[in-house]
Amino acid sequence: MRKTPNYNLIIGCTLTAITVSVIIAGFFWSPYDPDMMSGTEKSLAPSFAHLLGTDNFGRDILSRVIEGAGTTLTIAFFAVSIGAGFGTVIGGLTGYFGGLLDEIMMRINDAVTAFPSMLLALVVVSITGSGGTNLILVLGILFIPSFARVVRGEFARQRGMDYVKNARLMGVRRMRIMFVHILPNIAPVLLSSVAIGFNNAVLAEASMSYLGLGVQRTERVSLGRMLLDSQSYLFSAPWYALSAGCAIAILILGFALISEGLGYRRIWRTAVKRRRKFHA
C-alpha cells in the first residue's frame, strides 16, 4: 500500500508553527507597544502604518493580536498540561490495574462529565472569581476526565499485548511497564487528544473572556477580551473584531488539522497491518 502525503498534518503543523513563531517573536518585539494609546489615531482603518488598524483608544491592533494570541495560547498550554498530566496518570492506573480503583475513578469521571463543560466552567469561575489563573485551574480540572477516559481505554487494550506479558514474565516493575513500555505506544492517540485539548482550551478561553469571566482588563490582553471590547465597534471599525476573530480561527484550525492528521496516520498504519496480515 502506497503511503499518501498527510496533508492535514503538514498544513496543521505549518500553520501552528508560523503562529507560535509570531507569538514568540512578539515577546521580544512588536510593531508598537500594545498598551500605547493615541488620541489622534483612534479607530484608523488598516494601512501601512498599522497593518490591522487601530482600536478606539488608538492602540495598534496587530500588536495587541500578537500579545492576545500569546496570552490565549499560554492559558491553553497550562490548562491542557494540567488535564493531560493528571488524566494520563489516572487513566493509566485505572486502565492497567482495573478492579475497584477503576470503578471508583470512572464513576467520579462520569459524574464530572455529566455536566456540560462550559456550563460547569461558568459556575466555578463565577464562584472562585475571574482571572487568567483561575481560568487555567478550572479548565485544567475539567479536561482531566476526557484525558483519563482516552488513556484508560488505551492502557486496557495494551495490557493484554504480548510485549506487556513478556515484560511481566521478566519481572519488570509495574510502573516501568506502564510509563516506559505502554505509554510510548499510545503516544499517537495521546498527542491527538492533546491537539483537541488545545483546540477546546482556545475556544473556552475566548468564550469565557468574551463573557467577562476570563482574562480581565487589568491583566494582559487576550483574544477573547478583544472580542468583548470590539463588539461596540462592529460597524464603525469592523477590522477590530475581525482581527481577533481570525486569530482565534487560525489557532483552532491549526490544532484541528494536527488532530485530524494524527488520526489519519493511525488509520493508515492499521490499514497497512491488516493488508500485510491478509497477504501473509
N, C-alpha and C positions, 0 to 999 in steps of 0.2 A: 504494500500500500504506500503510495507516494504521499509524503507529507506536504500539505499546502501551507503557505505562509499564514501565520496567525495575525491577521491584520488588526483585530481588536486589541490584542496585547501590545502590538507595535505602536499603534496610534495612541492608545491609552498611556503607555509608558512615556512616549514622546511628549504628549500634551502635559502630563503631570510633571515631567522633568523640567520642561520650559517654565511652567507655572511656579514650581518650587524654586527654580533658579532665580526668577524675577523677585520672588518673595525674599530669598536670602540676600540678594543684592540690595533689596530695599532696607535691610537692617544697617547697611553701611552707607548707602547713597540713595537719594530720591531727588526728582527734579526740583521740588520745593519742600519746605517744611510743612508736613501735613496739617499742623495746627496754626499755621501763619494766616492771619486774616488780613483782608484788604478791603477798605471801604470803597475804593474806586474800581474794583474788579469783581463785583458781585454778579453771579449768575451769567457769566460770559459763556458763549457757545464755544464748542471745540475749535481750536486754532493751533497754529504752530507754537505759540507761546504756551498754551495749555491744551494738550492733545485731547483731553476728555472734558475740557471746560472747567468752570469753577462753580462752587455752590453758593448758597445765599449769604454766606459770610466772606466770600471771595477766596476761599481756600481751594487749592489745586486738587481736583477730583482724582487725577491719576495717582498722585502721591498718597491720597487717602485710600484709594482702592488697593494699592500695594500694601500699605500698613494694615488695612482691614482684612485683606486676604491672609496676611501673616497671623493676625490675631485669631481669625476663624480656624485656620489650619492648626495653630498651636493648641487651641481648645479641643479640636478633633483628635489631635495626636495624643494628648494626655488622657482624654476620655476613652479612646479606643485602647490605649495601653493598660488602663485600669481594667476595662472589661475583658480584654484578651488575656491579660495576666492571670487574674483570679478565675476567669472562666475556664482557661486551659487547665489550671490545677484542679479545680472542682470537677470538670468533665473527665480529666484523666483518671482521677481517683475513683469516681463512680463508675466509669466505663470499664476500668481494669478489674476492680475488686467486686463490683456488683453488690448483691445482698441487701442488708438493712441500710447500709450507708447510701446505696443507690436510691432506695425507696424514699428515704428522708430528704435527700438533697433534691431529687426530682419533684417531690411534692411541693417543696418550697419554690422550686423553679416554676412549676405550674401555677402556683399562687401569684407569683410576681407577673408572669406573662399573661395572666387572665385579664389584667387591666391594660387598656391602651397605653402605649409607652408615652406618647406626648401628653395625654391627659394626666398620667401619673407624674410626669416631669413638671407639669404646670402646678400641680397640687404641692409637690415637695418644695419647689423653688419659691412658691408664694408663702410657704411656711418658714423655710430656712432663710429666705431673703435672696434678692437678686445679686448678680455679680458674676464675673468670669470664673472665680474659684469655686463657688457653689455650683455653677453650671457644669463644670468639669466633673465634680464629685457625683452629682445627680446622674449625668449621662453615663459616667463610668459604671456606676452601680446598676443602672438599667440595662447596660449592654452585657453584663455578666451572664444572665440566663441564656441569651442566644448563643454566645460562645460556648458555654458549658454544654448545651444540648448538642451542638455540632461536634465538639471534641469527644463527648461521651459516646456518640454513635460510632465514630471512627476508632476509638480505643476498643470498644466492644467487638468491632469487626476484626481488628488487628490481633487481639489477644489469642485468637484461635489459629493464627498463621503458623506455619512450620518454623520460621525463624524465631518466633517467640517461644515455642515449645522447646526448641533446641537450646535457647538461652537458659530456660528454666532447668533443663537437664544438666547443663554445665555449671549450675549453681550461681548464676548471675543474680545479683540482688534485684528486688522488685523495682525499686526506684530507678535503678540504672536501666532496666528493661523498658520502663515507661518513658523516661525522658531522654535516653540515649539511643534506644533501638526503635521504639514505636513513634515517638514524636517527629523525628525527621521524615518518616514515611507518610505522615499525614500533613506535611508542610504545605503541599499544593492546596488542599482543602482549607487549611487554616489561613493561608495567605489570601485566598479568595474571600473568606469571611471577614478578614481584616479590611480588605478593599471595600466590601459592602458596609462595614462598620464606619469607615471614613466617610463614605457617601451619606450614611444616615446621620453621622455626627455633624457634618457641614449643614445639612438641612435642618437639623434640630437647633443648632446654634443660631442660624439665620431666623428660624421661626420664633425662638424664644426671645432673641434680641429685638425682633420686629414687634413683639408684644410688650416689650419693655421689661422683661424679666431676665434678660441675659446681661450682656456687657452694657454698662452704664456710660453716660456721657463723661463722667469724671475719670473713667478708665480709658484704655486705648480704644481707638475706633475699631469697629468690626463691620463686616458686610451687612449683617442683619440690622445693626444700628443705623447704617447709612440708608437702608431701605425705609426705615421708620422716619428718619429725618427728611427724606426726599419725597414722601407721599404728598406733601402740601404743594409741591412744585412740579407735578406730573405734566401740566400743560404749559407752564411758563418756562420750565427748564427740564425737559424730559431726559436729557442726557445724564442728569444726576442719578435718577433711578435706574436707567438703562445700564449705566456703567457698573453699578453694584450688582444688579441682577445678572448681567452677562458674566461677571466674575464668578458668581455663585454657580451659574450653569456650567462654566468651563471646569471648575473644580469637581463638580458632580460627574460631569461627562467623562473626565479622565479616569476617575476611580471606578466608574461603572464599566468602562471599556476594559480596564485591567481585570476586574472581576469576571467579565464575560470571557476574556482571553484565557484566564487561568482555568475556567470551567471547560472551555473548548479544548485546551491541551489535555485535560484529564480524560475527556471523552475520546479524543483521538488515540491516546495511549491504550485505553480499554479496547477500542476497536482493533488496534494492531495486535494486541494479545489474543483476542478472540479469533482473528484471522489466522494467526500463526498456529493456534491450537487446532483450528479446523483443518488446516493443511497437514498438520502432523498426524 
